[in-house]
Amino acid sequence: MIERLIEFSARRRGMVIGLVLAFATWGAWSMRQVPLDVLPDLSDTQVILYSRWDRSPDLIEEQLTYPIVTAMLGAPKVKAVRGISDFG
């Protein structure tokens, strides 16, 4: 089977080269038509926590944000911990 395919390709070199060029052109055209708008995110992994708590901002900071930040500081392989509370 392989021998016949090689023999066929050797006898019809022009057709094989033409098919390869046609498929290469088609592949290049197809790659230009694909809409790519995604870039890989190379930054460190982030955890974002959203919570709604209808209390004063001081209580949110003391009872929610601070305990989470201090717990994350003890996690292995953590490079940086940052806690931000947005109010309003």
Short mmCIF file of the C-alpha atoms (twelve columns), coordinates in Angstrom:
data_MODEL
# 
_entry.id   MODEL 
# 
loop_
_atom_site.group_PDB 
_atom_site.id 
_atom_site.type_symbol 
_atom_site.label_atom_id 
_atom_site.label_alt_id 
_atom_site.label_comp_id 
_atom_site.label_asym_id 
_atom_site.label_seq_id 
_atom_site.Cartn_x 
_atom_site.Cartn_y 
_atom_site.Cartn_z 
_atom_site.pdbx_PDB_model_num 
ATOM 1  C CA . MET A 1  0.000   0.000  0.000   1 
ATOM 2  C CA . ILE A 2  2.724   2.463  1.020   1 
ATOM 3  C CA . GLU A 3  4.895   1.368  -1.878  1 
ATOM 4  C CA . ARG A 4  2.100   2.102  -4.366  1 
ATOM 5  C CA . LEU A 5  1.514   5.530  -2.821  1 
ATOM 6  C CA . ILE A 6  5.221   6.388  -3.055  1 
ATOM 7  C CA . GLU A 7  5.372   5.135  -6.646  1 
ATOM 8  C CA . PHE A 8  2.251   7.152  -7.568  1 
ATOM 9  C CA . SER A 9  3.723   10.287 -5.962  1 
ATOM 10 C CA . ALA A 10 7.074   9.803  -7.704  1 
ATOM 11 C CA . ARG A 11 5.449   9.451  -11.131 1 
ATOM 12 C CA . ARG A 12 3.173   12.485 -10.699 1 
ATOM 13 C CA . ARG A 13 5.477   14.969 -8.978  1 
ATOM 14 C CA . GLY A 14 3.810   18.012 -10.485 1 
ATOM 15 C CA . MET A 15 0.387   17.015 -9.216  1 
ATOM 16 C CA . VAL A 16 1.708   16.261 -5.709  1 
ATOM 17 C CA . ILE A 17 3.588   19.567 -5.524  1 
ATOM 18 C CA . GLY A 18 0.498   21.390 -6.794  1 
ATOM 19 C CA . LEU A 19 -1.709  19.740 -4.156  1 
ATOM 20 C CA . VAL A 20 0.769   20.601 -1.397  1 
ATOM 21 C CA . LEU A 21 0.924   24.230 -2.527  1 
ATOM 22 C CA . ALA A 22 -2.876  24.403 -2.786  1 
ATOM 23 C CA . PHE A 23 -3.335  23.014 0.741   1 
ATOM 24 C CA . ALA A 24 -0.630  25.336 2.126   1 
ATOM 25 C CA . THR A 25 -2.333  28.333 0.512   1 
ATOM 26 C CA . TRP A 26 -5.709  27.229 1.833   1 
ATOM 27 C CA . GLY A 27 -4.240  26.788 5.352   1 
ATOM 28 C CA . ALA A 28 -2.633  30.234 5.285   1 
ATOM 29 C CA . TRP A 29 -5.902  31.798 4.104   1 
ATOM 30 C CA . SER A 30 -7.832  29.952 6.819   1 
ATOM 31 C CA . MET A 31 -5.453  31.154 9.552   1 
ATOM 32 C CA . ARG A 32 -5.965  34.761 8.457   1 
ATOM 33 C CA . GLN A 33 -9.754  34.366 8.605   1 
ATOM 34 C CA . VAL A 34 -9.872  33.034 12.182  1 
ATOM 35 C CA . PRO A 35 -10.790 35.882 14.564  1 
ATOM 36 C CA . LEU A 36 -8.338  35.752 17.454  1 
ATOM 37 C CA . ASP A 37 -8.963  38.222 20.249  1 
ATOM 38 C CA . VAL A 38 -7.715  36.287 23.249  1 
ATOM 39 C CA . LEU A 39 -4.308  36.800 24.791  1 
ATOM 40 C CA . PRO A 40 -2.997  34.485 27.483  1 
ATOM 41 C CA . ASP A 41 -2.977  35.813 31.037  1 
ATOM 42 C CA . LEU A 42 0.590   35.417 32.260  1 
ATOM 43 C CA . SER A 43 0.035   37.075 35.622  1 
ATOM 44 C CA . ASP A 44 -0.084  35.233 38.926  1 
ATOM 45 C CA . THR A 45 -3.288  33.535 39.978  1 
ATOM 46 C CA . GLN A 46 -5.694  35.879 41.719  1 
ATOM 47 C CA . VAL A 47 -8.659  35.218 43.949  1 
ATOM 48 C CA . ILE A 48 -11.339 37.885 43.963  1 
ATOM 49 C CA . LEU A 49 -14.050 37.658 46.601  1 
ATOM 50 C CA . TYR A 50 -17.213 39.719 46.290  1 
ATOM 51 C CA . SER A 51 -19.582 39.808 49.226  1 
ATOM 52 C CA . ARG A 52 -22.499 41.982 50.200  1 
ATOM 53 C CA . TRP A 53 -22.936 42.729 53.852  1 
ATOM 54 C CA . ASP A 54 -25.232 45.521 54.941  1 
ATOM 55 C CA . ARG A 55 -23.188 46.640 57.912  1 
ATOM 56 C CA . SER A 56 -20.785 49.474 58.606  1 
ATOM 57 C CA . PRO A 57 -17.497 49.587 56.657  1 
ATOM 58 C CA . ASP A 58 -15.497 49.105 59.874  1 
ATOM 59 C CA . LEU A 59 -17.301 45.844 60.622  1 
ATOM 60 C CA . ILE A 60 -16.739 44.586 57.080  1 
ATOM 61 C CA . GLU A 61 -13.027 45.325 57.363  1 
ATOM 62 C CA . GLU A 62 -12.679 43.765 60.825  1 
ATOM 63 C CA . GLN A 63 -14.924 40.732 60.448  1 
ATOM 64 C CA . LEU A 64 -14.574 39.850 56.766  1 
ATOM 65 C CA . THR A 65 -11.549 41.304 55.000  1 
ATOM 66 C CA . TYR A 66 -8.931  41.060 57.755  1 
ATOM 67 C CA . PRO A 67 -9.602  37.391 58.696  1 
ATOM 68 C CA . ILE A 68 -9.438  36.320 55.039  1 
ATOM 69 C CA . VAL A 69 -6.184  38.185 54.447  1 
ATOM 70 C CA . THR A 70 -4.526  36.772 57.567  1 
ATOM 71 C CA . ALA A 71 -5.636  33.251 56.668  1 
ATOM 72 C CA . MET A 72 -4.200  33.623 53.159  1 
ATOM 73 C CA . LEU A 73 -0.832  34.767 54.531  1 
ATOM 74 C CA . GLY A 74 -0.307  31.279 55.979  1 
ATOM 75 C CA . ALA A 75 -1.010  29.446 52.722  1 
ATOM 76 C CA . PRO A 76 1.962   27.700 51.061  1 
ATOM 77 C CA . LYS A 77 3.609   29.199 47.956  1 
ATOM 78 C CA . VAL A 78 1.772   32.517 48.320  1 
ATOM 79 C CA . LYS A 79 3.857   35.397 46.965  1 
ATOM 80 C CA . ALA A 80 1.682   38.351 47.902  1 
ATOM 81 C CA . VAL A 81 -1.602  38.937 49.683  1 
ATOM 82 C CA . ARG A 82 -3.582  42.127 49.271  1 
ATOM 83 C CA . GLY A 83 -6.932  42.879 50.834  1 
ATOM 84 C CA . ILE A 84 -9.108  45.708 49.575  1 
ATOM 85 C CA . SER A 85 -12.553 46.665 50.800  1 
ATOM 86 C CA . ASP A 86 -14.651 48.823 48.494  1 
ATOM 87 C CA . PHE A 87 -17.530 50.631 50.094  1 
ATOM 88 C CA . GLY A 88 -20.481 52.360 48.520  1 
# 
